[in-house]
């Protein structure tokens, strides 16, 4: 059994807890933007549906290409944890 489980209570450092909380709220806020962006673009800015689809397609395609390229680069470095 690990030593940490044998202790009565494991206390996180205040800075670690604060950084975790800030990271949680940042992730929540960034994830809330994606579903609302097409609604904002169409209703407030008056952008057409075809342009919104094109914009979303370009974003997904660039993310997929970057995943492949970063995976290739990571394999090329051959540095594993």
Secondary structure, DSSP 8 states (H G I E B T S, - for coil): --HHHHSS-----HHHHHHHHHHHHHHHHHHHHHHHHHHHHHHTS---HHHHHHHHHHHHHHHHHHHHHHHHHHHHHT---
